[in-house]
């Protein structure tokens, strides 16, 4: 078992009950590292609960805006990424800075009624279907994804070196697609489609197409590959290779 599998292993006695941390416009992927600042009391309580047990938090994406109330919480996309807390530090003000690593894809079956202040859901773990790493299909798709990635990223020496290391590494097609999908600002809708796809070959095909569209210059209003016409003004026209620190 690899070190990633060791760190992110879901406990054998996992009940399928998962704490949810819904955020707007954030899609976390397996293999990706996401820093978070936890300051709202209910989410501090959620973190305390996670740290006392399995250290798992379901990163969910709010859809249709973030409005809602106690009786009608804002809707979330059914696809979530189970994250494992690998580092946490309490600040002087009682808030937390944590580092989360994406562990598994999962789908929300239903949300559960609890007396806890944070949302909890019953989820199903999704298996990952991947071609053998040395198969012609995996080799071809890895090359296509990395070629498209090279066209979409800045031509700086550091970034190109990272790309060359990816090409030469033994990292599998699944982790490569997830890390690239997480890193680049492809748009929330496009990222959710990639998170939904647990067939690695199909995910690689979709990602390569999105990257090719991402790398094409546009003369009109900025558009994400997802088709969203009005990108947030803070979205960079070229990818940032350090995802922004996220607030809850």
C-alpha positions, 0 to 999 in steps of 0.5 A, spaced: 500 500 500 502 506 498 503 512 503 497 516 500 493 510 501 496 509 508 494 516 510 487 516 506 485 509 508 477 509 510 476 506 516 474 498 515 468 500 520 466 506 516 458 507 517 457 511 511 455 517 515 459 523 513 460 530 516 459 535 511 463 542 510 459 545 504 462 551 500 461 555 494 465 554 488 470 549 491 471 542 488 476 538 492 479 532 489 482 525 491 490 526 492 489 534 492 491 538 498 486 543 501 488 548 506 482 551 510 481 556 515 475 554 520 472 559 524 464 559 524 463 555 531 459 550 528 464 548 523 469 548 529 465 543 533 465 539 526 472 539 526 473 537 534 468 531 532 472 529 526 479 529 530 476 525 536 474 520 531 476 518 524 478 525 521 474 525 515 470 531 513 466 531 506 467 537 502 461 539 498 459 544 493 454 549 494 449 550 488 444 555 486 447 560 491 448 560 498 441 562 501 438 557 506 435 557 513 435 552 519 429 548 516 431 549 508 439 549 508 442 551 501 442 545 496 449 541 495 451 537 489 450 530 490 458 528 489 463 530 494 470 528 496 471 525 503 477 529 506 482 527 511 485 532 516 492 531 516 494 537 520 491 542 524 493 548 528 488 552 533 489 560 533 490 564 539 482 566 537 480 559 537 479 558 530 483 553 526 488 552 520 487 545 517 490 541 511 486 536 508 487 531 503 482 528 498 481 521 500 475 518 496 469 520 491 463 519 494 455 520 493 450 523 498 444 518 498 441 523 503 442 528 509 440 526 516 437 529 521 441 530 527 442 534 533 449 537 531 449 544 528 453 541 522 450 537 516 451 530 516 449 525 510 449 518 509 454 517 503 456 511 498 463 510 497 465 510 489 470 505 486 475 507 482 476 504 475 482 505 471 486 501 466 492 498 468 498 503 468 502 500 463 497 499 458 497 502 451 490 506 453 493 509 460 500 511 456 496 514 451 491 518 455 497 520 460 500 523 454 494 526 451 492 529 458 500 532 459 500 535 452 494 539 453 496 541 460 502 543 457 498 548 453 494 551 458 499 553 463 505 558 463 511 557 460 515 558 466 521 554 468 519 552 474 512 549 472 515 546 466 520 542 470 514 540 474 510 538 468 517 534 466 517 530 473 510 528 472 511 525 465 517 521 468 514 519 474 510 513 476 504 517 478 498 514 475 493 517 470 488 517 476 492 522 481 494 526 475 487 527 472 485 529 479 491 534 481 490 537 474 483 538 475 483 541 482 489 546 480 486 549 474 481 554 474 476 550 470 470 552 473 465 549 478 461 546 473 466 543 469 470 540 476 464 537 478 463 533 472 470 531 473 469 529 480 463 525 478 467 521 473 470 515 477 472 511 470 479 514 470 479 513 462 473 517 461 475 522 466 482 523 462 478 524 456 474 529 459 480 533 462 484 533 456 478 536 452 477 541 457 484 543 457 484 544 450 479 549 450 482 552 456 488 554 453 485 557 447 485 565 447 478 568 447 476 575 444 470 576 448 467 575 455 471 570 459 468 563 459 470 557 463 469 550 459 463 549 463 460 554 459 459 559 465 459 566 461 460 570 467 466 568 471 468 571 478 473 577 477 478 574 481 478 568 477 485 568 473 486 568 466 492 563 467 492 558 472 495 559 479 499 553 482 497 555 489 490 554 490 487 560 495 487 559 502 479 557 503 474 560 508 468 556 510 
